[in-house]
Amino acid sequence: MPAKRLSMRKIKEVLRLKWERGLSNRQIAVACGVSRPTVSEYLRRTAEAGLSWPLPADLDEAHLEQLLFPPPPDLPAQIRGLPDWQQIHEELRGKNVTLFLLWQEYRQANPEGYQYSWFCEHYRAWQGKLDLVMRQDHRAGEKLFVDYAGQTVPVIDRTTGEIHQAQVFVAVMGASNYTY
């Protein structure tokens, strides 16, 4: 609870420095020990809430926090849209496909959908339930495991300036956890 009070004091101080002192966002950030984007965010949220300086006398810190940082809407999963984890898992096998790109597609299809952190957390939980085990018995340092990365990188010849495409391979020594 003390951390919230401190942040509320900082918000009030940001507002005071902006409207009473007329300082720039950069000066306010330095004075309050916060970033410039944080100052801008506080000012934006204050404007959206329709507040001005001085703040109303009956506006306590809890109510100010509720006005500036309302809780997210508690929407049912049917409205938010649940991702098809199996489809996402299959799409991740594609070249240059990332979980972030799939989340962006999900959010385009479901504007009220879940945030990226929730998306990743639940995908990892779903993925953890898959039974994907391939045990290999070998002595440490006995074998080197190599895999083709599927991508090429440009390599420039210093003498001619000619560009060659080099294949990328990744290797790991068994039981070492070192990637080469």
C-alpha positions as CSV (number, residue, x, y, z in Angstrom):
1,M,0.0,0.0,0.0
2,P,2.8,2.5,0.7
3,A,4.0,2.2,-2.9
4,K,0.6,3.2,-4.2
5,R,0.6,6.3,-2.0
6,L,4.1,7.2,-3.2
7,S,2.9,6.9,-6.8
8,M,-0.2,9.0,-6.1
9,R,2.0,11.6,-4.5
10,K,4.2,11.6,-7.6
11,I,1.1,12.0,-9.8
12,K,0.0,14.9,-7.8
13,E,3.5,16.4,-7.9
14,V,3.6,15.9,-11.7
15,L,0.3,17.8,-12.0
16,R,1.4,20.5,-9.6
17,L,4.8,21.1,-11.4
18,K,3.0,21.2,-14.8
19,W,0.1,23.5,-13.9
20,E,1.5,25.6,-11.1
21,R,5.1,25.9,-12.1
22,G,4.7,25.5,-15.9
23,L,7.7,23.1,-16.1
24,S,8.4,21.0,-19.2
25,N,7.8,17.3,-19.2
26,R,11.6,16.7,-19.2
27,Q,12.1,19.0,-16.1
28,I,9.2,17.3,-14.3
29,A,10.7,13.8,-15.0
30,V,14.0,14.8,-13.5
31,A,12.4,16.5,-10.5
32,C,10.1,13.5,-9.7
33,G,12.5,10.7,-10.7
34,V,10.3,9.3,-13.3
35,S,10.6,8.9,-17.1
36,R,9.3,11.5,-19.6
37,P,6.8,9.0,-21.1
38,T,5.5,8.4,-17.5
39,V,4.9,12.2,-17.1
40,S,3.2,12.3,-20.5
41,E,1.0,9.3,-19.5
42,Y,0.0,10.9,-16.2
43,L,-1.0,14.1,-18.1
44,R,-2.8,12.3,-20.8
45,R,-4.8,10.2,-18.3
46,T,-5.6,13.4,-16.3
47,A,-6.9,15.1,-19.4
48,E,-9.0,12.1,-20.3
49,A,-10.5,12.0,-16.8
50,G,-11.5,15.7,-17.3
51,L,-9.4,16.9,-14.3
52,S,-7.7,20.2,-14.0
53,W,-5.5,22.0,-11.4
54,P,-6.1,22.5,-8.6
55,L,-7.6,19.1,-8.0
56,P,-10.9,19.1,-6.2
57,A,-10.5,19.2,-2.5
58,D,-12.7,16.1,-2.0
59,L,-10.6,14.0,-4.4
60,D,-8.6,11.6,-2.2
61,E,-5.7,9.5,-3.5
62,A,-7.8,6.3,-3.8
63,H,-10.4,8.1,-6.0
64,L,-7.7,9.8,-8.1
65,E,-6.1,6.4,-8.7
66,Q,-9.5,4.9,-9.7
67,L,-10.1,7.8,-12.1
68,L,-6.7,7.7,-13.7
69,F,-6.1,3.9,-13.7
70,P,-9.5,2.2,-13.9
71,P,-9.4,-1.6,-13.6
72,P,-9.7,-3.4,-17.0
73,P,-13.2,-4.5,-17.9
74,D,-14.0,-7.9,-16.6
75,L,-15.2,-9.4,-19.9
76,P,-16.1,-13.1,-20.2
77,A,-13.8,-15.3,-22.3
78,Q,-16.5,-15.6,-25.0
79,I,-16.3,-11.9,-25.7
80,R,-12.5,-11.7,-25.4
81,G,-12.1,-14.8,-27.6
82,L,-9.9,-17.7,-26.6
83,P,-7.0,-18.5,-28.9
84,D,-6.8,-21.9,-30.6
85,W,-3.6,-23.1,-29.0
86,Q,-3.2,-26.1,-31.3
87,Q,-3.4,-23.8,-34.4
88,I,-0.9,-21.4,-32.8
89,H,1.4,-24.2,-32.0
90,E,1.3,-25.4,-35.6
91,E,1.8,-21.9,-37.0
92,L,4.9,-21.4,-34.9
93,R,6.6,-24.1,-36.9
94,G,6.6,-21.7,-39.9
95,K,9.6,-19.7,-40.9
96,N,9.9,-16.3,-39.2
97,V,6.8,-16.8,-37.2
98,T,6.9,-15.6,-33.6
99,L,4.5,-15.7,-30.7
100,F,4.3,-11.9,-30.9
101,L,3.2,-12.0,-34.5
102,L,0.5,-14.6,-33.7
103,W,-0.7,-12.5,-30.7
104,Q,-1.0,-9.4,-33.0
105,E,-3.1,-11.5,-35.4
106,Y,-5.2,-12.7,-32.5
107,R,-5.7,-9.0,-31.3
108,Q,-6.8,-7.9,-34.8
109,A,-9.4,-10.6,-34.8
110,N,-10.3,-10.0,-31.1
111,P,-9.9,-6.3,-30.3
112,E,-11.2,-6.9,-26.7
113,G,-8.8,-9.9,-26.5
114,Y,-6.2,-10.7,-23.9
115,Q,-2.8,-8.9,-23.5
116,Y,0.4,-10.3,-24.7
117,S,1.6,-11.4,-21.3
118,W,-1.6,-13.4,-20.7
119,F,-1.3,-14.9,-24.2
120,C,2.3,-16.0,-23.7
121,E,1.6,-17.4,-20.2
122,H,-1.4,-19.4,-21.3
123,Y,0.3,-20.7,-24.5
124,R,3.3,-21.9,-22.4
125,A,0.9,-23.6,-19.9
126,W,-0.9,-25.3,-22.8
127,Q,2.4,-26.3,-24.4
128,G,3.6,-27.7,-21.1
129,K,0.8,-30.2,-21.2
130,L,2.1,-31.7,-24.5
131,D,3.9,-35.0,-24.2
132,L,6.9,-34.2,-26.3
133,V,9.8,-36.2,-25.0
134,M,12.8,-37.6,-26.9
135,R,15.3,-39.0,-24.5
136,Q,18.8,-39.6,-25.7
137,D,21.3,-41.4,-23.6
138,H,24.9,-40.4,-24.2
139,R,28.0,-39.5,-22.2
140,A,28.8,-35.9,-21.7
141,G,31.0,-34.4,-24.4
142,E,30.8,-37.6,-26.5
143,K,28.5,-36.2,-29.2
144,L,27.9,-33.0,-31.0
145,F,24.4,-32.2,-32.0
146,V,24.0,-30.1,-35.2
147,D,20.9,-28.5,-36.7
148,Y,20.4,-26.4,-39.8
149,A,19.0,-23.0,-38.9
150,G,17.3,-22.6,-42.3
151,Q,18.4,-19.0,-42.7
152,T,21.4,-17.5,-44.6
153,V,23.5,-14.6,-43.7
154,P,25.5,-12.3,-46.1
155,V,29.3,-12.6,-45.9
156,I,31.3,-9.9,-47.7
157,D,34.6,-10.8,-49.3
158,R,37.1,-8.2,-48.0
159,T,39.2,-8.2,-51.2
160,T,36.5,-8.2,-53.9
161,G,33.5,-6.8,-52.0
162,E,31.4,-9.7,-53.4
163,I,28.6,-10.9,-51.2
164,H,28.1,-14.6,-50.6
165,Q,25.2,-16.2,-48.7
166,A,26.4,-18.5,-45.9
167,Q,24.3,-21.2,-44.4
168,V,23.9,-21.1,-40.6
169,F,24.2,-24.2,-38.5
170,V,23.8,-24.4,-34.7
171,A,25.6,-27.0,-32.6
172,V,25.5,-28.0,-29.0
173,M,27.7,-30.5,-27.2
174,G,25.6,-33.1,-25.3
175,A,25.1,-32.3,-21.6
176,S,27.2,-29.0,-21.9
177,N,24.4,-26.5,-22.5
178,Y,26.8,-24.5,-24.6
179,T,25.6,-23.5,-28.1
180,Y,28.1,-23.0,-30.9
